[in-house]
Amino acid sequence: MKTKGHPKWYPEAHVACACGAQFTTGSTSPTIQVEVCSNCHPLWTGQQKFLDTAGRVDKFNQRVAMADKKKAEAAARKTRKEAEEAAPASA
């Protein structure tokens, strides 16, 4: 087996979570920064958090409203065009 083929193993790697929890584990990095751990993850805590990051729901609702508006405008143009085509034929 090659002697320099594997990364260095840290059996006491320090893990720090954004919630403030800290624990040790084995890793190839001496320190690890995580945003979510078993102490704060909704799956493990049973508390669901709804985060609307940067107004994603509002942006989605605006896109849906814009699409509906464009569909209504297209339908109005179509009915006007059909009315204009039918008007000279009856005259």
GROMACS elastic network, one bead per residue, 0.5 to 0.9 nm:
[ bonds ]
;  ai    aj funct       b0    kb
    1     5     6  0.82212   500
    2     5     6  0.54008   500
    2     6     6  0.80864   500
    3     6     6  0.73920   500
    4     7     6  0.76811   500
    6     9     6  0.85175   500
    7    28     6  0.64219   500
    8    27     6  0.86947   500
    8    28     6  0.58374   500
    8    29     6  0.81052   500
    9    13     6  0.88668   500
    9    26     6  0.72463   500
    9    27     6  0.59852   500
    9    29     6  0.75525   500
    9    30     6  0.84643   500
   10    13     6  0.54743   500
   10    25     6  0.82877   500
   10    26     6  0.56445   500
   10    27     6  0.53286   500
   10    28     6  0.56936   500
   10    29     6  0.66188   500
   10    30     6  0.59213   500
   11    24     6  0.82701   500
   11    25     6  0.63710   500
   11    27     6  0.63885   500
   11    28     6  0.84382   500
   11    30     6  0.86847   500
   12    24     6  0.55674   500
   12    25     6  0.55824   500
   12    26     6  0.56406   500
   12    27     6  0.77486   500
   12    30     6  0.75615   500
   13    23     6  0.84130   500
   13    24     6  0.53028   500
   13    25     6  0.52311   500
   13    26     6  0.54911   500
   13    27     6  0.58353   500
   13    28     6  0.79687   500
   13    29     6  0.66360   500
   13    31     6  0.55494   500
   13    32     6  0.73855   500
   14    22     6  0.72442   500
   14    23     6  0.60994   500
   14    25     6  0.67407   500
   14    26     6  0.86217   500
   14    27     6  0.89458   500
   14    29     6  0.87192   500
   14    30     6  0.63777   500
   14    32     6  0.62495   500
   14    33     6  0.86550   500
   15    21     6  0.82867   500
   15    22     6  0.55875   500
   15    23     6  0.53396   500
   15    24     6  0.56964   500
   15    25     6  0.72530   500
   15    30     6  0.86835   500
   15    31     6  0.58831   500
   15    33     6  0.60015   500
   15    34     6  0.73100   500
   16    19     6  0.84357   500
   16    20     6  0.67718   500
   16    21     6  0.60772   500
   16    23     6  0.68647   500
   16    24     6  0.87737   500
   16    31     6  0.78397   500
   16    32     6  0.63066   500
   16    33     6  0.50935   500
   16    34     6  0.62494   500
   16    35     6  0.85143   500
   16    37     6  0.89161   500
   17    20     6  0.54306   500
   17    21     6  0.52957   500
   17    22     6  0.63031   500
   17    23     6  0.88355   500
   17    32     6  0.84766   500
   17    33     6  0.59691   500
   17    35     6  0.54532   500
   17    36     6  0.61928   500
   17    37     6  0.63052   500
   17    39     6  0.89583   500
   17    40     6  0.88603   500
   18    21     6  0.73698   500
   18    33     6  0.76772   500
   18    34     6  0.63893   500
   18    36     6  0.67310   500
   18    37     6  0.84437   500
   19    35     6  0.74150   500
   19    36     6  0.73807   500
   19    37     6  0.81186   500
   19    39     6  0.80160   500
   19    40     6  0.66943   500
   21    37     6  0.78340   500
   21    39     6  0.70389   500
   21    40     6  0.85834   500
   26    29     6  0.85288   500
   26    30     6  0.87517   500
   27    30     6  0.69700   500
   27    31     6  0.85006   500
   27    32     6  0.86967   500
   29    32     6  0.67405   500
   34    37     6  0.70311   500
   36    39     6  0.79111   500
   36    40     6  0.61247   500
   36    41     6  0.57948   500
   37    40     6  0.56127   500
   37    41     6  0.56974   500
   38    41     6  0.53268   500
   38    42     6  0.84279   500
   38    43     6  0.82168   500
   38    44     6  0.59534   500
   38    45     6  0.76627   500
   39    42     6  0.87462   500
   39    44     6  0.71556   500
   39    45     6  0.68340   500
   40    43     6  0.86636   500
   40    44     6  0.74172   500
   40    45     6  0.63920   500
   40    47     6  0.87922   500
   41    44     6  0.56002   500
   41    45     6  0.61153   500
   41    46     6  0.82899   500
   41    47     6  0.82426   500
   41    48     6  0.85798   500
   42    45     6  0.50132   500
   42    46     6  0.53337   500
   42    47     6  0.50964   500
   42    48     6  0.51237   500
   42    49     6  0.70208   500
   43    46     6  0.56836   500
   43    47     6  0.75626   500
   43    48     6  0.77683   500
   44    47     6  0.81949   500
   45    48     6  0.81809   500
   52    55     6  0.55008   500
   52    56     6  0.60027   500
   52    57     6  0.66315   500
   52    58     6  0.87528   500
   53    56     6  0.60570   500
   53    57     6  0.85352   500
   54    57     6  0.86539   500
   54    58     6  0.88573   500
   54    59     6  0.87430   500
   55    58     6  0.51783   500
   55    59     6  0.61327   500
   55    60     6  0.86123   500
   56    59     6  0.50579   500
   56    60     6  0.61272   500
   56    61     6  0.85960   500
   57    60     6  0.51079   500
   57    61     6  0.61886   500
   57    62     6  0.86368   500
   58    61     6  0.50615   500
   58    62     6  0.61684   500
   58    63     6  0.86928   500
   59    62     6  0.50752   500
   59    63     6  0.63068   500
   59    64     6  0.87376   500
   60    63     6  0.51325   500
   60    64     6  0.62905   500
   60    65     6  0.86608   500
   61    64     6  0.50911   500
   61    65     6  0.61449   500
   61    66     6  0.85947   500
   62    65     6  0.50595   500
   62    66     6  0.61120   500
   62    67     6  0.86035   500
   63    66     6  0.50626   500
   63    67     6  0.61624   500
   63    68     6  0.86291   500
   64    67     6  0.51149   500
   64    68     6  0.62125   500
   64    69     6  0.86152   500
   65    68     6  0.51063   500
   65    69     6  0.61593   500
   65    70     6  0.86886   500
   66    69     6  0.50215   500
   66    70     6  0.62129   500
   66    71     6  0.86381   500
   67    70     6  0.51362   500
   67    71     6  0.62136   500
   67    72     6  0.86761   500
   68    71     6  0.50838   500
   68    72     6  0.62237   500
   68    73     6  0.86723   500
   69    72     6  0.51259   500
   69    73     6  0.62157   500
   69    74     6  0.86345   500
   70    73     6  0.50545   500
   70    74     6  0.61119   500
   70    75     6  0.85797   500
   71    74     6  0.51070   500
   71    75     6  0.61808   500
   71    76     6  0.86305   500
   72    75     6  0.51092   500
   72    76     6  0.61799   500
   72    77     6  0.86811   500
   73    76     6  0.50466   500
   73    77     6  0.61969   500
   73    78     6  0.85916   500
   74    77     6  0.51233   500
   74    78     6  0.61722   500
   74    79     6  0.87259   500
   75    78     6  0.50531   500
   75    79     6  0.62803   500
   75    80     6  0.86663   500
   76    79     6  0.52171   500
   76    80     6  0.61785   500
   76    81     6  0.85571   500
   77    80     6  0.50885   500
   77    81     6  0.60358   500
   77    82     6  0.85355   500
   78    81     6  0.51082   500
   78    82     6  0.61375   500
   78    83     6  0.85479   500
   79    82     6  0.50456   500
   79    83     6  0.60594   500
   79    84     6  0.85927   500
   80    83     6  0.50061   500
   80    84     6  0.61163   500
   80    85     6  0.85837   500
   81    84     6  0.50973   500
   81    85     6  0.61664   500
   81    86     6  0.85816   500
   82    85     6  0.51356   500
   82    86     6  0.61224   500
   82    87     6  0.86194   500
   83    86     6  0.51282   500
   83    87     6  0.60641   500
   84    87     6  0.52537   500
   84    88     6  0.70651   500
   85    88     6  0.62976   500
   85    89     6  0.70200   500
   86    89     6  0.53943   500
   86    90     6  0.65672   500
   87    90     6  0.55206   500
   87    91     6  0.65986   500
   88    91     6  0.51890   500
